[in-house]
Amino acid sequence: MHPARAFIETDAKVLIARASERGFAVIVAVDGGRPVIGHAPVLVDERLARFHLSRANPLTAALISSGAGLAVITGEDAYISPDWYGVDDQVPTWNYVSVEIEGPIRRLAAAETVRLLDELSARYESALTPKPAWTRAKMSSGQFEAMTEAIVGFALSITRLEGVTKLSQNKPRDAIQAAAAALAALDDAGARAVSTRMLSQSRSGAGK
């Protein structure tokens, strides 16, 4: 978590929407004092972050044994040149948005895991229209059941939900808008996304 209070995000609605929009997390557990890390698509609501991992993934065993986990979702990010601000004595920095979800964790039952997989595929297939949506009904008999034996589903109960919204909001509004314009001019989709967030944040009252 960023130590500067100006950048700490605690609005649960903002954080859940951000996590849901990104939909992909770094999952962390501690095993014998050593961090164990994996990556997974997540479904997040007000209470839970649900995901699945390969049964063979070392993180799976670490989550089961520790009974707790941390999910980190990082959104758009971009380098910010101090030249863009038009303000003296600035230094380079990095703007980004993120979410941290922490809490106790439990294994999902087989039916819960199947429901998670169905919800995940339905969500992301819907974004591919007009392509007909894939469903597991298209699989050969028994194949889906065999493949789900190789994974473990998890539900992380949310006891800590925090994030970072670092969009130059500690700078003068004119400086924010100048930096956002410079990002928007780059041939980089991520930089342009950060620019859009900076301008939105500025319009909402951020900036000195």
Helices and strands as residue ranges (DSSP letters): G 5-7, E 8-9, H 12-22, E 24-31, E 34-41, E 43-44, E 48-54, H 58-66, E 68-80, G 82-84, E 93-107, H 110-126, G 136-138, H 143-148, E 151-157, E 160-166, H 173-184, H 189-203
